[in-house]
């Protein structure tokens, strides 16, 4: 798609404005400011001529209003650009392009010759007069001091403005057309600008003063044009006075026609249509020229500031410091996480303990604060509790093992069930060995009971010590939280010092790079403009040169990305992002109550084992005595004469034998534990009661002992039928026993 000329003027204006906005500290802005001002599809036409040629009067006539001062002496002291504006405004620019606005009422003082305002005018390079005049929408006029005004400053200012002109009109005074000085000035104008001006003979209304015959303006202008064909591209005679008369007269059309300014405007419009492309080309080439100059100026300044050494320092030394800062930040994060985890663990430990006081609390606290006297005392007490529990467990295990051995030997020697008759014939040594085993069981049982008492005492001592040391523990916990907070603050402070040190080390170089940061911002704005120039370079002269110049400027490395990258890394290392107060805690008010609850769980003693000690009898010796006694009685009865007395003694002997046999088969049966078959028989007899579970969960074991294997669990409020009892245990099914303790069940026995 072909880019329109108006779009290219917008590109020139935008680039110029961006330069003025971002790069004014690097360059003199006057030339870029004039380029921004000229970036319109409006030709800049210089109104030129020797002094007192009537230039100011001519401009007043062309605009239809007397805006400029006129005089026979040189009146225009400052180059004045007269352009379209929404409001009347006077803006003066100095040699550096700085602008100052003045009221329109003092325009004469600012532009006209005279002592008044001379010092002020000497600081001006040119003045810009903005007027809401319709004719200025198609042209910008430039009023210049005369080339032969006798003032070198005027002449120099007039020549500086030449490079901005797109066209020129040279004013001749009627009757004095083509003086040698004018020819020389026009030739100089052509050489400097390649502009052949349009000749304007001003004052044709004065023809009657020079001749009594009527003057034909057209023939007169053509005749003068032929004389100056090498200097002007055409000649038009006009009357500025008639044009001004047309502005003030009721018969304005008549006077306007006499002034011939209508023909002049038509000629200027036609010339502009033909020169539009060349005017745009001139603006584009001017932008390319200024861009190339700008690039050189920027490179020279970067070299003068030692930017390469700065980059070397940042990429080598700065990188080392930043890498060290990376490591410091990592260590800080790890330290803060560790401290925060410790605080969180302590919070959870104090408010939600998962285990007993001895197992969890004392082990954790003594590991963290082993030097604390209060903790050492409690640690000693908790250690004693642990040892007594271990001792109790060992004695319980040994007791149960001895009991198992005694029961096994007892059954082997004395028999069980229907085989208990075996006890009548057991040998004395075997019975003695069984008796010794049961005596060992009794000894272990004593040790077991002593261990229970020792454990109970140790728990009571630990509980009392806790109450005595609670306030000291409270103080210790406060100190612990404070230590965690101080550790986090110290770690953050050390990191902050490292960040400040690194920031200070690279700050000078970063400030130097920041000086050139506006260049980078300007470069980033060029992307869209470059694409438009790229599209236009095939059909618009000057677009290619502007594109290449801007592209080279855009590709110039100002190392702003490095500065931004380093600053970005420093920003990520901001110590304020780490708040040590996140580990700030207070000792929970309820921690003592929670500790007491945990300690109370330790004070729950395991259920006491009930052991029945047996003492087997050597029945075989008694049996022999019974048999001998029976034989003696029998013989006595047989051979005695007193048969009645003999019968009484015989009956007594039979009664004793019966009692002995009853003691063997009845008392031994009472001492013998129920076998699985016995239990099954008891189960067959029916339900003897029911039990309701009080504990949250209750284990069902394979036998009436904690050594039995757990086969299932009962839940709280669950009710079960009881079919048998043994040693404080309740049978609920075949090989299924539960504890009958009041802590675990509510047992109700059925009435017989």
Secondary structure as UniProt FT lines:
FT   HELIX           5..22
FT   TURN            24..26
FT   HELIX           30..38
FT   STRAND          43..49
FT   TURN            51..52
FT   HELIX           55..63
FT   STRAND          80..84
FT   STRAND          89..93
FT   TURN            95..96
FT   STRAND          99..102
FT   HELIX           104..106
FT   HELIX           107..111
FT   TURN            116..117
FT   HELIX           118..121
FT   TURN            122..123
FT   STRAND          126..131
FT   HELIX           134..137
FT   STRAND          139..143
FT   TURN            147..148
FT   HELIX           152..160
FT   HELIX           162..164
FT   STRAND          167..173
FT   TURN            174..175
FT   TURN            177..178
FT   HELIX           180..193
FT   STRAND          198..202
FT   HELIX           204..206
FT   HELIX           207..210
FT   HELIX           217..227
FT   TURN            228..231
FT   STRAND          235..238
FT   HELIX           240..248
FT   HELIX           252..259
FT   HELIX           261..304
FT   TURN            305..306
FT   HELIX           307..313
FT   HELIX           314..318
FT   HELIX           319..351
FT   HELIX           357..362
FT   HELIX           363..368
FT   TURN            370..371
FT   HELIX           373..414
FT   HELIX           417..425
FT   HELIX           428..515
FT   HELIX           517..524
FT   HELIX           526..536
FT   TURN            537..539
FT   TURN            541..542
FT   HELIX           543..555
FT   HELIX           560..572
FT   HELIX           575..577
FT   HELIX           580..583
FT   TURN            589..590
FT   HELIX           591..602
FT   HELIX           619..639
FT   HELIX           643..662
FT   HELIX           663..667
FT   HELIX           668..671
FT   HELIX           676..684
FT   STRAND          689..693
FT   STRAND          697..701
FT   TURN            706..707
FT   STRAND          710..715
FT   TURN            716..717
FT   STRAND          719..722
FT   STRAND          724..726
FT   TURN            727..728
FT   STRAND          729..733
FT   TURN            734..735
FT   STRAND          736..739
FT   TURN            742..744
FT   STRAND          745..749
//
